[in-house]
Amino acid sequence: MTVGGKDLRLGFVGAGRMGAIHIENAQNIRFLEVSAVCTVVEKEKDWTRKVAPEAKVFDDYDEFIRDPSIDAVVICSPNFLHEEHLIKALQNNKHVFCEKPLSPDAETAWNMYNESLKYPQLKVACAFPRRFVQHYQSARKQIVNGQIGKVIAVRSQTTDLYDSSPEFSKYIKTSGGIFVDCNIHDLDVALYLIGEDVTPKVAYGTGSSEVFPQFKEWGDVDNSHGLVTFDEGIVLNVYGSRDNPHGHHSMTEVIGTKGRILINGEPRALNVDISDTTGTRMISAPTQMELFAESYRVELIEFRDWVLFGNDEHGFNLKDAAKSVSMGEQLQQSLRSGQAVNISY
């Protein structure tokens, strides 16, 4: 049964790329209701009125967050606005589902985490889709069960399809950097797989800007290489790319004293190979949205069950979300300075 006999009424901040995905998914999930959408973008308002005609449309966040028809807020606004939107949601007694990263910088991310502790009655989640992919969940169980022995290293990558549009470059300029925006997925999923209680110690980041030379002016790169060491003796190696010619490829390898686990080793969207006169080839995923489409739906279901039914067996971990920003920020700092950086909280 739902709390108070009602569905979980969601208010969405932003109806762009991720906002649109979550709104469309919510409309097809039992016990979820798209109650309101807040956006200042006219085409997003028009889109919302077409696909969710029952939802109220706001362009003022303060008015939106006070609306009594909203039980929980789904934050899909630009990263630098996450803190304001999350804190005001908590102050107005709303549960929160926030897109990654919590914030572009570690100090703000930890402030958001600490602020959430003041509202124990509210559920606060940061969305990382790989935590809700069956392959990663299965790997976590195998690691916890000792299948590969003691974990000693993790290699993980997030490589995205090449995008030459001006909108993409504009997005990158304010994204916080490749380690915070792109490799944040690898940093978080490493924590998910090896255990949330591990403590990152030192970060070293480097990379190149051969495909998008303008990124260098912004202290960023189009291909990143990061190394993080942990107090527990584990080493994490991450790789990121903004210019994959063949599509998106997320891959993670966990190495233990008794074996290894490889997740998404090949860049395939489907478990299908095509053989013809040109040879044999696989079908790759153009973007992360296609590859992990089902996980975006699952994470909303997990959030619903956490809020409505008190199900604590979910994959969300807000402290890990803040910890990931710490690692990403220090890797970005190391990239710019050329020196290894101690990770602090």
C-alpha positions as CSV (number, residue, x, y, z in Angstrom):
1,M,0.0,0.0,0.0
2,T,1.1,3.6,-0.5
3,V,1.7,6.0,2.3
4,G,-1.5,7.7,3.2
5,G,-3.2,5.7,0.4
6,K,-1.6,8.0,-2.2
7,D,0.9,7.7,-5.0
8,L,4.3,9.4,-4.7
9,R,3.8,12.8,-6.3
10,L,7.0,14.0,-8.0
11,G,8.0,17.5,-8.9
12,F,10.7,17.7,-11.6
13,V,13.3,20.5,-11.7
14,G,14.4,20.6,-15.4
15,A,12.8,18.8,-18.4
16,G,15.9,18.6,-20.6
17,R,17.9,15.5,-21.3
18,M,17.7,13.7,-18.0
19,G,14.6,15.4,-16.8
20,A,12.7,14.2,-19.9
21,I,13.9,10.6,-19.4
22,H,12.8,10.6,-15.8
23,I,9.4,12.2,-16.6
24,E,8.6,9.7,-19.3
25,N,9.7,6.8,-17.0
26,A,7.6,8.1,-14.1
27,Q,4.5,8.2,-16.2
28,N,4.8,4.4,-16.7
29,I,5.7,3.3,-13.2
30,R,3.0,2.3,-10.7
31,F,2.4,4.5,-7.7
32,L,4.3,7.5,-9.3
33,E,2.7,10.7,-10.4
34,V,4.2,13.5,-12.4
35,S,2.7,16.4,-10.3
36,A,4.7,19.4,-11.4
37,V,7.7,20.6,-13.5
38,C,9.8,23.6,-13.0
39,T,11.8,25.0,-15.9
40,V,12.7,28.4,-17.4
41,V,13.2,26.9,-20.9
42,E,10.2,27.6,-23.1
43,K,10.6,24.5,-25.3
44,E,10.7,22.3,-22.1
45,K,7.5,23.9,-20.9
46,D,5.8,23.2,-24.3
47,W,7.1,19.6,-24.2
48,T,5.8,19.1,-20.7
49,R,2.4,20.4,-21.5
50,K,2.2,17.8,-24.4
51,V,3.5,14.7,-22.6
52,A,2.3,15.4,-19.0
53,P,-0.8,17.6,-19.5
54,E,-1.9,17.1,-15.9
55,A,1.3,18.4,-14.4
56,K,1.6,22.0,-13.2
57,V,4.3,24.0,-14.9
58,F,6.4,26.5,-13.0
59,D,9.3,28.8,-13.9
60,D,9.9,30.0,-10.3
61,Y,11.6,27.4,-8.1
62,D,10.6,29.1,-4.8
63,E,6.9,28.9,-5.8
64,F,7.3,25.4,-7.2
65,I,8.9,24.0,-4.0
66,R,6.2,25.3,-1.8
67,D,3.5,23.5,-3.8
68,P,1.7,21.1,-1.5
69,S,1.0,18.6,-4.3
70,I,4.7,17.6,-4.4
71,D,6.0,14.9,-2.1
72,A,9.4,14.5,-3.6
73,V,11.6,16.5,-5.9
74,V,13.6,15.1,-8.9
75,I,16.5,17.5,-9.4
76,C,17.7,17.5,-13.1
77,S,18.9,21.1,-13.1
78,P,22.5,22.2,-14.0
79,N,25.1,20.9,-11.5
80,F,25.9,24.3,-9.9
81,L,22.2,24.7,-8.9
82,H,21.9,21.3,-7.2
83,E,22.8,22.6,-3.7
84,E,20.2,25.4,-3.7
85,H,17.5,23.1,-5.1
86,L,18.3,20.3,-2.7
87,I,18.5,22.4,0.5
88,K,15.3,24.3,-0.3
89,A,13.5,21.0,-1.0
90,L,14.5,19.6,2.4
91,Q,13.5,22.9,4.1
92,N,10.0,22.4,2.5
93,N,9.8,18.8,3.7
94,K,10.3,17.2,0.3
95,H,12.1,13.9,-0.4
96,V,14.9,14.3,-2.9
97,F,16.1,12.4,-5.9
98,C,19.1,14.3,-7.3
99,E,21.0,13.7,-10.6
100,K,24.7,13.1,-10.5
101,P,27.0,14.7,-9.5
102,L,25.8,16.2,-6.3
103,S,27.9,19.3,-7.1
104,P,30.8,20.3,-9.3
105,D,33.0,20.8,-6.1
106,A,33.6,18.7,-3.0
107,E,33.0,21.4,-0.4
108,T,29.4,21.9,-1.7
109,A,28.8,18.2,-2.1
110,W,29.7,17.5,1.5
111,N,27.6,20.5,2.7
112,M,24.7,18.9,0.9
113,Y,25.3,15.5,2.5
114,N,25.7,17.1,6.0
115,E,22.5,19.1,5.4
116,S,20.6,16.0,4.6
117,L,21.5,14.5,8.0
118,K,19.4,17.3,9.6
119,Y,16.3,15.8,8.1
120,P,16.3,12.1,9.1
121,Q,12.6,11.8,8.2
122,L,13.3,12.6,4.5
123,K,14.9,10.3,1.9
124,V,17.7,11.8,-0.1
125,A,19.2,10.0,-3.1
126,C,21.8,10.7,-5.7
127,A,21.2,8.9,-9.0
128,F,24.0,6.8,-10.4
129,P,22.5,4.4,-13.0
130,R,25.2,1.7,-12.9
131,R,24.2,0.8,-9.4
132,F,20.9,-0.3,-10.8
133,V,22.2,-2.4,-13.7
134,Q,21.9,-6.2,-13.2
135,H,25.5,-6.9,-14.3
136,Y,27.0,-4.6,-11.7
137,Q,24.6,-5.8,-9.0
138,S,25.6,-9.4,-9.8
139,A,29.3,-8.5,-9.7
140,R,28.9,-6.8,-6.3
141,K,27.3,-10.0,-4.9
142,Q,30.2,-12.1,-6.2
143,I,32.8,-9.7,-4.7
144,V,31.0,-9.6,-1.3
145,N,30.9,-13.5,-1.4
146,G,34.6,-13.6,-1.8
147,Q,34.5,-15.1,-5.3
148,I,37.7,-13.3,-6.4
149,G,39.3,-13.0,-3.0
150,K,40.5,-9.7,-1.6
151,V,40.1,-6.8,-4.1
152,I,43.4,-5.2,-5.0
153,A,42.6,-3.1,-8.0
154,V,39.8,-1.7,-10.2
155,R,39.9,-0.4,-13.8
156,S,36.9,1.5,-15.0
157,Q,36.1,3.7,-18.0
158,T,33.4,5.9,-19.4
159,T,33.9,6.8,-23.1
160,D,31.3,8.8,-25.0
161,L,30.4,9.2,-28.6
162,Y,32.1,12.1,-30.4
163,D,29.8,15.2,-30.5
164,S,30.9,18.2,-32.5
165,S,27.9,20.4,-31.7
166,P,28.3,23.9,-30.1
167,E,25.8,22.8,-27.4
168,F,28.2,20.1,-26.3
169,S,31.2,22.4,-25.9
170,K,29.0,24.9,-24.0
171,Y,28.0,22.1,-21.7
172,I,31.6,20.9,-21.1
173,K,32.7,24.5,-20.2
174,T,30.5,24.5,-17.1
175,S,30.5,20.7,-16.3
176,G,33.2,20.8,-13.6
177,G,35.6,18.8,-15.7
178,I,35.8,15.3,-17.1
179,F,36.7,13.6,-13.8
180,V,33.7,15.2,-12.1
181,D,31.2,15.0,-14.9
182,C,32.2,11.8,-16.8
183,N,34.5,9.7,-14.7
184,I,32.3,10.3,-11.7
185,H,30.4,7.2,-12.8
186,D,33.6,5.1,-12.5
187,L,34.5,6.6,-9.2
188,D,31.1,5.9,-7.8
189,V,30.7,2.4,-9.2
190,A,34.2,1.5,-7.8
191,L,32.9,2.4,-4.3
192,Y,29.8,0.4,-4.9
193,L,31.7,-2.7,-6.0
194,I,34.6,-2.7,-3.5
195,G,32.7,-1.4,-0.4
196,E,31.5,2.0,0.7
197,D,33.7,2.1,3.8
198,V,37.0,2.3,1.9
199,T,39.0,5.5,2.2
200,P,40.6,7.2,-0.9
201,K,44.0,8.7,-0.1
202,V,45.9,10.1,-3.1
203,A,44.8,11.2,-6.6
204,Y,46.8,11.7,-9.8
205,G,45.1,12.8,-13.0
206,T,46.4,13.5,-16.5
207,G,45.1,13.6,-20.0
208,S,45.1,15.2,-23.5
209,S,43.1,17.6,-25.6
210,E,43.9,16.6,-29.2
211,V,40.3,16.3,-30.5
212,F,38.8,19.3,-28.6
213,P,41.8,21.7,-28.1
214,Q,39.4,24.3,-26.6
215,F,38.9,22.1,-23.5
216,K,42.5,22.8,-22.5
217,E,41.6,26.5,-22.1
218,W,39.0,25.5,-19.5
219,G,41.5,23.3,-17.5
220,D,39.9,20.1,-19.0
221,V,40.8,17.3,-21.4
222,D,38.9,15.2,-23.9
223,N,40.8,12.0,-22.8
224,S,41.4,11.5,-19.1
225,H,43.6,9.1,-17.1
226,G,43.2,9.0,-13.3
227,L,44.8,7.0,-10.5
228,V,43.4,6.8,-7.0
229,T,45.0,4.9,-4.1
230,F,43.1,3.9,-1.0
231,D,44.2,3.4,2.6
232,E,43.1,-0.2,2.3
233,G,45.8,-0.9,-0.4
234,I,43.4,-0.8,-3.3
235,V,44.3,1.0,-6.6
236,L,41.7,2.5,-8.9
237,N,42.5,3.3,-12.5
238,V,39.9,5.3,-14.5
239,Y,39.8,6.4,-18.1
240,G,37.4,8.8,-19.8
241,S,36.9,9.9,-23.4
242,R,34.7,12.5,-25.1
243,D,35.5,11.4,-28.6
244,N,34.7,7.7,-29.2
245,P,34.0,7.3,-32.9
246,H,32.0,4.1,-32.5
247,G,29.7,5.0,-29.6
248,H,29.5,4.8,-25.9
249,H,31.5,2.2,-23.9
250,S,31.4,1.8,-20.2
251,M,33.6,-1.0,-18.8
252,T,34.7,-2.0,-15.3
253,E,37.2,-4.7,-14.2
254,V,37.7,-5.7,-10.6
255,I,40.9,-7.6,-9.8
256,G,41.3,-9.8,-6.7
257,T,43.8,-12.1,-5.2
258,K,41.9,-15.1,-6.5
259,G,40.5,-13.9,-9.8
260,R,38.8,-11.0,-11.6
261,I,35.4,-9.8,-12.7
262,L,34.9,-8.0,-16.0
263,I,31.7,-6.0,-16.7
264,N,30.8,-4.8,-20.2
265,G,34.2,-5.8,-21.6
266,E,33.0,-5.3,-25.2
267,P,31.3,-2.1,-26.4
268,R,28.0,-3.8,-27.3
269,A,24.5,-2.5,-26.9
270,L,23.0,-5.9,-27.5
271,N,24.3,-9.5,-27.2
272,V,24.1,-9.7,-31.0
273,D,26.9,-10.2,-33.5
274,I,26.4,-9.6,-37.3
275,S,28.4,-11.6,-39.8
276,D,28.3,-10.9,-43.5
277,T,30.7,-10.2,-46.4
278,T,32.5,-7.5,-44.5
279,G,33.3,-9.8,-41.5
280,T,31.8,-10.0,-38.0
281,R,30.8,-7.0,-36.0
282,M,28.9,-6.2,-32.9
283,I,26.2,-3.5,-32.3
284,S,27.5,-0.7,-30.1
285,A,25.4,1.7,-28.0
286,P,25.4,5.3,-29.3
287,T,25.1,6.8,-25.8
288,Q,24.8,5.9,-22.2
289,M,21.1,6.6,-22.3
290,E,20.5,3.7,-24.7
291,L,22.9,1.3,-22.9
292,F,21.5,1.9,-19.4
293,A,17.9,2.8,-20.4
294,E,16.4,0.2,-18.1
295,S,18.5,1.3,-15.1
296,Y,17.0,4.8,-15.2
297,R,13.6,3.2,-14.7
298,V,14.8,0.9,-12.0
299,E,16.4,3.7,-9.9
300,L,13.1,5.5,-9.9
301,I,11.3,2.3,-8.7
302,E,13.9,1.9,-6.0
303,F,13.4,5.5,-4.9
304,R,9.6,5.0,-4.8
305,D,9.9,1.8,-2.8
306,W,12.3,3.5,-0.3
307,V,10.0,6.5,0.2
308,L,6.6,4.8,0.1
309,F,7.3,1.3,1.5
310,G,10.4,1.9,3.7
311,N,12.5,-0.5,1.6
312,D,16.1,0.0,2.7
313,E,17.5,-2.6,0.3
314,H,18.3,0.0,-2.3
315,G,21.5,1.1,-4.1
316,F,21.6,4.8,-3.1
317,N,24.4,6.1,-0.9
318,L,24.6,9.8,-0.5
319,K,27.9,9.7,1.3
320,D,29.5,7.8,-1.6
321,A,28.1,10.5,-3.9
322,A,30.0,13.1,-1.9
323,K,33.0,11.0,-1.7
324,S,33.0,10.6,-5.5
325,V,33.0,14.3,-6.0
326,S,36.0,14.6,-3.6
327,M,37.9,12.1,-5.8
328,G,36.8,13.7,-9.0
329,E,37.7,17.2,-7.8
330,Q,41.2,16.1,-6.7
331,L,41.8,14.3,-9.9
332,Q,40.8,17.5,-11.8
333,Q,43.1,19.5,-9.6
334,S,45.9,17.1,-10.2
335,L,45.3,17.3,-13.9
336,R,45.7,21.1,-13.8
337,S,48.7,21.1,-11.5
338,G,50.6,18.1,-12.8
339,Q,51.1,16.9,-9.3
340,A,49.6,14.1,-7.2
341,V,47.0,15.5,-4.6
342,N,46.0,14.2,-1.2
343,I,42.2,13.6,-1.0
344,S,40.5,15.3,1.8
345,Y,36.9,15.5,2.9
